[in-house]
Amino acid sequence: MSDTRGNVIIRLTDVDKSFDDERVVKKLNLDVEEGEFLTMLGPSGCGKTTTLRMIAGFEVPTSGQIFLEGEDVDDKKPNERNVNTVFQNYALFPHMNVFDNIAFGLVEKKVKKDEIRSRVEEMIKLVQLDGMEKRMPAQMSGGQKQRVAIARALVNRPKVLLLDEPLGALDLKLRKQMQGELKALQRRLGITFIYVTHDQEEALTMSDRIAVMNRGRLEQVGTPEEVYNHPETKFVADFIGESNIIEGYIENMTDDSIEVTMESGKAVIHETGYRMEEMVYLCIRPENLKISMEAKEGFRFRGQVKEHIFIGSTNKTMIEMPNGQMLKSVTPAEDELIPVGTAVNVFWNPGKAVVMRTKEEQIYNVIEQSVEIEGMTNDQIF
């Protein structure tokens, strides 16, 4: 299979969608590359499924354009677009067996019978349903039904496969198994997958890139490593995995570092490009937050151990800071634990802290850059 990455197969340009007076997708700009597994991740109501339905043609953008292989498809019906969709409820025909369910699209297109049989048999082998051709949906497990739905979509040889939370109805064990199978299938076929989920672990496990959505907007697009280790906004840091998010301001600066003052203490961070007294958030993942009886250079940050929580291979330690904020530190289960009630020093590798601007600073920067804001709404600024 040749690597086609780098070629944009789907482009969304300034896409807006409103239902009555509710604006659910706001000025969305996104390029999806050919052959990639892109996941749209976000909480319920963030606009991810609506975006998927607009790409599929089931919803029409209020404004903006959607391109498939460079062609504007806004006026094309779903069956006129070279995409197929797999829904959470699978939408199988209960009166048809496995073979006929998979063949349905080809029959509708009046493909020759010999080719239909050949292509359906190919799909049945691909999704490992050999010997189940005559089985009815009611006789199948959730995982088997999901495979039928995927085979029915793939048999049409779409350029893009859209998947709307297809694993949501499965139990945890089967869900994890199907995650691996789906990713392996996508790699083998080289088809572009756009996958919608609210499950962060699922997105991190399966994706080449993740598009994180919040309230109809894209917060960040990047690889799983980028969105986890270098979140660009407080929402991304808080939504993907666990985070310690601490608000502060920049009190001192050098050529290669900043000193951040917070309610509960101070810390030196190796970052540049900020200004004195700028308001920032620090994001430190629990696995990077450390505690010690001794003070560490560059940190004046003390708290008290409140609780230890055993989580199999790791322990989570909760540390209460003087302002009442609870911080989390995760360590291997075999490490010795500092007793509850002990006063400790909190620190981290300065290179492991992510500095993010607050929304107050975003407003400040808009004003500082002399952007004309008269008459602009908050939606236009952010």
C-alpha positions as CSV (number, residue, x, y, z in Angstrom):
1,M,0.0,0.0,0.0
2,S,1.5,3.4,-1.0
3,D,1.6,6.2,1.5
4,T,-0.7,8.9,0.3
5,R,-0.5,11.1,3.4
6,G,-0.1,14.8,2.8
7,N,-2.8,15.0,0.2
8,V,-5.9,16.8,1.5
9,I,-9.0,14.7,0.8
10,I,-11.5,16.7,2.8
11,R,-11.4,20.4,3.5
12,L,-13.9,22.3,5.7
13,T,-13.7,26.1,5.2
14,D,-15.4,28.5,7.6
15,V,-18.2,26.0,8.2
16,D,-21.1,27.2,10.4
17,K,-24.2,25.3,11.4
18,S,-27.2,26.6,13.3
19,F,-30.4,25.0,14.3
20,D,-33.0,27.7,14.8
21,D,-31.2,30.2,17.0
22,E,-28.6,27.8,18.3
23,R,-25.2,27.9,16.6
24,V,-23.7,24.4,17.1
25,V,-20.7,24.6,14.7
26,K,-18.7,27.9,14.5
27,K,-16.3,28.9,11.8
28,L,-14.8,25.4,11.5
29,N,-11.6,25.1,9.4
30,L,-10.1,21.6,9.0
31,D,-8.1,19.6,6.5
32,V,-8.2,15.8,6.6
33,E,-5.4,14.0,4.8
34,E,-5.8,11.1,2.6
35,G,-5.2,7.8,4.3
36,E,-5.2,9.1,7.9
37,F,-7.3,8.1,10.9
38,L,-8.6,11.4,12.3
39,T,-10.7,11.4,15.4
40,M,-13.1,14.2,16.3
41,L,-13.1,14.3,20.1
42,G,-15.3,16.3,22.5
43,P,-18.1,16.2,25.1
44,S,-21.7,15.7,24.2
45,G,-23.2,18.7,22.3
46,C,-19.8,20.1,21.1
47,G,-20.8,19.8,17.4
48,K,-18.7,16.8,16.4
49,T,-21.5,14.6,15.2
50,T,-23.1,17.5,13.4
51,T,-19.8,18.1,11.6
52,L,-19.7,14.4,10.6
53,R,-23.2,14.6,9.3
54,M,-22.4,17.7,7.2
55,I,-19.4,15.8,5.6
56,A,-21.8,12.9,4.9
57,G,-24.4,15.2,3.4
58,F,-27.1,14.5,6.0
59,E,-27.0,18.1,7.2
60,V,-26.3,21.3,5.1
61,P,-24.0,23.9,6.4
62,T,-25.6,27.3,7.3
63,S,-22.5,28.9,5.8
64,G,-19.0,27.8,4.6
65,Q,-17.9,25.1,2.2
66,I,-17.0,21.4,2.3
67,F,-14.6,20.0,-0.3
68,L,-14.0,16.3,-1.2
69,E,-10.9,15.8,-3.3
70,G,-11.0,19.5,-4.2
71,E,-14.7,19.5,-5.3
72,D,-17.3,21.5,-3.5
73,V,-19.9,18.9,-2.4
74,D,-22.4,21.2,-0.5
75,D,-25.0,20.6,-3.2
76,K,-24.4,16.9,-3.5
77,K,-26.8,14.4,-1.8
78,P,-25.3,11.7,0.5
79,N,-25.4,9.0,-2.2
80,E,-23.6,11.3,-4.6
81,R,-20.6,11.7,-2.3
82,N,-17.8,9.1,-2.2
83,V,-18.1,8.6,1.6
84,N,-20.0,6.0,3.7
85,T,-21.1,6.3,7.3
86,V,-21.2,3.7,10.1
87,F,-23.6,4.7,12.9
88,Q,-23.6,3.7,16.6
89,N,-26.8,1.6,16.2
90,Y,-25.4,-0.1,13.0
91,A,-28.7,0.4,11.2
92,L,-28.7,-3.1,9.8
93,F,-31.8,-4.4,8.0
94,P,-33.3,-7.0,10.5
95,H,-35.1,-9.0,7.7
96,M,-31.8,-9.5,5.7
97,N,-29.0,-11.9,6.4
98,V,-25.3,-10.9,6.6
99,F,-24.7,-11.3,2.9
100,D,-27.7,-9.3,1.8
101,N,-27.0,-6.5,4.3
102,I,-23.5,-6.1,3.0
103,A,-24.6,-6.4,-0.6
104,F,-27.5,-3.8,-0.3
105,G,-25.6,-0.8,-1.6
106,L,-24.3,-2.7,-4.6
107,V,-27.7,-4.0,-5.5
108,E,-29.1,-0.5,-5.3
109,K,-26.4,0.6,-7.7
110,K,-27.3,-2.3,-10.1
111,V,-23.8,-3.8,-9.9
112,K,-23.6,-7.2,-11.8
113,K,-24.4,-10.2,-9.6
114,D,-21.0,-11.9,-10.1
115,E,-19.2,-8.7,-9.0
116,I,-21.5,-8.3,-6.0
117,R,-20.8,-11.8,-4.8
118,S,-17.0,-11.3,-5.3
119,R,-16.9,-8.0,-3.4
120,V,-19.2,-9.2,-0.6
121,E,-17.1,-12.4,-0.1
122,E,-14.0,-10.2,0.0
123,M,-15.5,-8.0,2.7
124,I,-16.7,-11.0,4.8
125,K,-13.2,-12.3,4.9
126,L,-11.8,-8.9,5.7
127,V,-14.0,-8.5,8.8
128,Q,-13.6,-12.1,9.8
129,L,-17.2,-13.2,9.4
130,D,-16.6,-16.3,7.3
131,G,-19.4,-18.9,7.6
132,M,-21.9,-16.3,8.9
133,E,-23.2,-15.2,5.5
134,K,-26.8,-16.5,6.2
135,R,-27.0,-15.4,9.8
136,M,-29.6,-12.8,10.7
137,P,-28.8,-9.7,12.8
138,A,-30.9,-10.9,15.7
139,Q,-28.6,-14.0,15.9
140,M,-25.4,-11.9,16.2
141,S,-23.4,-10.3,19.0
142,G,-22.8,-6.5,19.2
143,G,-19.2,-7.0,17.8
144,Q,-20.4,-9.1,14.9
145,K,-23.1,-6.6,14.0
146,Q,-20.5,-3.8,14.1
147,R,-18.3,-5.8,11.6
148,V,-21.3,-6.2,9.3
149,A,-22.0,-2.5,9.4
150,I,-18.3,-1.7,8.5
151,A,-18.3,-4.3,5.7
152,R,-21.5,-2.8,4.3
153,A,-19.9,0.6,4.2
154,L,-16.5,-0.6,2.8
155,V,-18.0,-2.8,0.1
156,N,-18.9,0.5,-1.8
157,R,-15.1,1.3,-1.9
158,P,-15.6,4.8,-0.5
159,K,-12.7,7.4,-0.3
160,V,-13.7,8.2,3.2
161,L,-15.3,6.2,6.0
162,L,-17.2,8.2,8.6
163,L,-17.8,6.5,12.0
164,D,-20.2,8.0,14.5
165,E,-19.3,6.5,17.9
166,P,-19.6,3.0,16.4
167,L,-18.3,1.3,19.6
168,G,-20.5,3.1,22.1
169,A,-23.0,0.2,22.6
170,L,-20.3,-2.4,23.3
171,D,-19.0,-3.6,26.7
172,L,-15.5,-2.4,27.7
173,K,-13.6,-5.6,26.8
174,L,-15.2,-5.9,23.4
175,R,-14.8,-2.2,22.8
176,K,-11.0,-2.4,23.4
177,Q,-10.7,-5.4,21.1
178,M,-12.7,-3.6,18.4
179,Q,-10.5,-0.5,18.7
180,G,-7.4,-2.6,17.7
181,E,-9.3,-4.3,14.9
182,L,-10.6,-1.0,13.5
183,K,-7.2,0.6,13.5
184,A,-5.5,-2.5,11.9
185,L,-8.3,-2.5,9.2
186,Q,-7.8,1.1,8.4
187,R,-4.0,0.7,8.1
188,R,-4.5,-2.4,5.8
189,L,-7.0,-0.6,3.5
190,G,-5.4,2.8,3.5
191,I,-8.9,4.5,3.5
192,T,-9.4,7.8,5.3
193,F,-11.3,7.3,8.6
194,I,-13.0,10.1,10.4
195,Y,-14.1,8.9,13.7
196,V,-16.3,10.6,16.3
197,T,-16.1,9.8,20.0
198,H,-16.2,11.4,23.5
199,D,-13.8,8.7,24.8
200,Q,-10.4,10.3,25.3
201,E,-8.6,6.9,25.7
202,E,-10.2,5.7,22.5
203,A,-9.0,8.8,20.6
204,L,-5.5,8.5,22.0
205,T,-5.3,4.8,21.2
206,M,-6.6,4.8,17.6
207,S,-5.8,8.2,16.0
208,D,-3.1,9.6,13.7
209,R,-4.5,13.0,14.6
210,I,-7.2,14.3,17.0
211,A,-9.4,17.3,16.5
212,V,-10.6,18.4,19.9
213,M,-13.9,20.3,19.8
214,N,-15.6,22.4,22.5
215,R,-18.9,24.3,22.1
216,G,-18.8,24.2,18.3
217,R,-15.2,25.2,17.9
218,L,-11.9,23.4,17.3
219,E,-9.7,23.9,20.3
220,Q,-6.7,22.0,19.0
221,V,-5.7,19.6,16.2
222,G,-2.6,17.4,16.5
223,T,-1.2,14.0,17.1
224,P,-2.2,12.1,20.3
225,E,1.3,13.0,21.7
226,E,0.8,16.7,20.9
227,V,-2.6,17.1,22.4
228,Y,-1.7,15.1,25.5
229,N,1.8,16.5,26.2
230,H,1.3,20.0,24.7
231,P,-2.3,21.1,25.2
232,E,-2.9,24.6,23.8
233,T,-5.9,25.5,25.9
234,K,-7.2,24.8,29.4
235,F,-10.1,22.9,28.0
236,V,-7.8,20.4,26.1
237,A,-5.6,20.0,29.2
238,D,-8.6,19.3,31.4
239,F,-10.5,17.1,28.9
240,I,-7.8,14.8,27.7
241,G,-6.5,12.7,30.6
242,E,-6.0,14.1,34.1
243,S,-4.2,17.4,34.7
244,N,-3.1,19.7,37.5
245,I,-4.1,23.2,36.2
246,I,-2.8,26.1,38.3
247,E,-3.4,29.7,37.6
248,G,-0.7,32.3,38.2
249,Y,1.1,35.3,36.7
250,I,4.6,36.0,35.5
251,E,6.6,37.9,38.1
252,N,10.2,37.6,36.8
253,M,11.8,36.7,33.5
254,T,15.3,35.7,32.1
255,D,16.4,35.0,28.6
256,D,15.3,31.4,28.8
257,S,12.8,31.1,31.7
258,I,9.9,32.7,33.5
259,E,9.0,32.7,37.2
260,V,5.4,32.1,37.8
261,T,3.7,33.2,41.0
262,M,0.6,31.3,42.1
263,E,-1.6,31.5,45.2
264,S,0.2,28.6,46.8
265,G,3.8,29.3,45.8
266,K,6.3,30.0,43.0
267,A,8.0,28.0,40.3
268,V,10.6,28.6,37.5
269,I,9.6,27.3,34.0
270,H,11.8,27.1,31.0
271,E,9.6,29.1,28.6
272,T,10.0,32.3,26.6
273,G,7.7,34.6,24.6
274,Y,5.6,36.0,27.5
275,R,5.5,39.4,29.2
276,M,5.8,40.5,32.7
277,E,2.7,40.2,34.8
278,E,1.0,38.1,32.1
279,M,-1.8,35.8,33.5
280,V,-1.1,32.1,32.6
281,Y,-2.2,28.6,33.4
282,L,0.3,25.9,34.2
283,C,-0.6,22.3,33.2
284,I,1.3,19.5,34.9
285,R,0.2,15.9,34.3
286,P,0.0,13.8,37.5
287,E,2.7,11.5,36.4
288,N,5.1,14.5,36.1
289,L,4.1,16.1,39.5
290,K,6.5,15.0,42.3
291,I,6.6,15.4,46.1
292,S,9.5,15.4,48.5
293,M,10.4,16.1,52.1
294,E,13.2,18.4,50.8
295,A,12.8,21.7,49.0
296,K,13.8,21.7,45.3
297,E,15.7,24.5,43.5
298,G,13.4,26.8,41.6
299,F,10.3,25.8,43.7
300,R,8.6,27.4,46.7
301,F,5.5,25.2,46.6
302,R,4.3,23.3,49.7
303,G,1.3,21.3,50.5
304,Q,0.0,18.4,52.7
305,V,-0.6,14.8,51.7
306,K,-4.3,14.1,52.1
307,E,-4.9,10.7,50.6
308,H,-3.4,7.8,48.7
309,I,-5.6,5.9,46.1
310,F,-4.4,2.5,44.9
311,I,-5.0,2.0,41.1
312,G,-3.5,-1.3,40.3
313,S,0.0,-0.7,38.9
314,T,0.1,2.9,40.3
315,N,-0.8,5.0,43.3
316,K,-2.5,8.4,43.1
317,T,-1.5,10.8,45.9
318,M,-3.7,13.8,46.6
319,I,-1.9,16.9,47.9
320,E,-3.9,19.8,49.4
321,M,-2.3,23.3,48.8
322,P,-2.7,26.2,51.2
323,N,-5.5,27.7,49.0
324,G,-7.5,24.5,49.2
325,Q,-6.6,23.3,45.6
326,M,-6.0,19.5,45.4
327,L,-3.1,18.4,43.2
328,K,-2.6,14.8,42.0
329,S,0.7,12.9,41.7
330,V,0.9,9.4,40.2
331,T,3.7,7.0,41.1
332,P,4.4,3.3,40.6
333,A,2.6,1.1,43.1
334,E,5.9,-0.2,44.5
335,D,7.2,3.2,45.4
336,E,7.2,4.1,49.2
337,L,4.4,6.4,50.1
338,I,4.8,9.5,52.3
339,P,2.3,9.2,55.2
340,V,-1.0,11.1,55.0
341,G,-0.9,14.4,56.9
342,T,2.8,15.0,56.1
343,A,3.8,18.5,54.8
344,V,5.7,18.1,51.5
345,N,7.4,20.1,48.8
346,V,5.7,19.9,45.4
347,F,7.9,20.1,42.2
348,W,8.2,18.9,38.7
349,N,10.7,18.9,35.8
350,P,10.5,22.5,34.5
351,G,10.4,21.1,30.9
352,K,7.3,19.0,31.8
353,A,5.0,22.0,32.6
354,V,2.9,23.4,29.8
355,V,2.2,27.2,30.0
356,M,-1.1,28.4,28.5
357,R,-2.5,31.8,28.2
358,T,-5.8,32.5,29.9
359,K,-8.8,33.9,28.1
360,E,-8.2,37.3,29.8
361,E,-4.8,37.3,28.0
362,Q,-6.4,36.5,24.7
363,I,-8.6,39.6,25.0
364,Y,-5.6,41.6,26.0
365,N,-3.6,40.5,23.0
366,V,-6.5,41.3,20.6
367,I,-6.6,44.8,22.0
368,E,-2.8,45.2,22.0
369,Q,-2.6,44.2,18.4
370,S,-4.9,47.1,17.6
371,V,-7.6,44.8,16.1
372,E,-10.8,46.6,15.5
373,I,-13.1,45.0,18.1
374,E,-16.0,47.4,18.1
375,G,-19.1,45.5,17.3
376,M,-17.4,42.1,17.6
377,T,-19.0,39.3,19.7
378,N,-17.1,37.0,22.0
379,D,-17.6,34.3,19.4
380,Q,-15.7,36.4,16.9
381,I,-12.8,37.2,19.3
382,F,-12.3,33.6,20.5
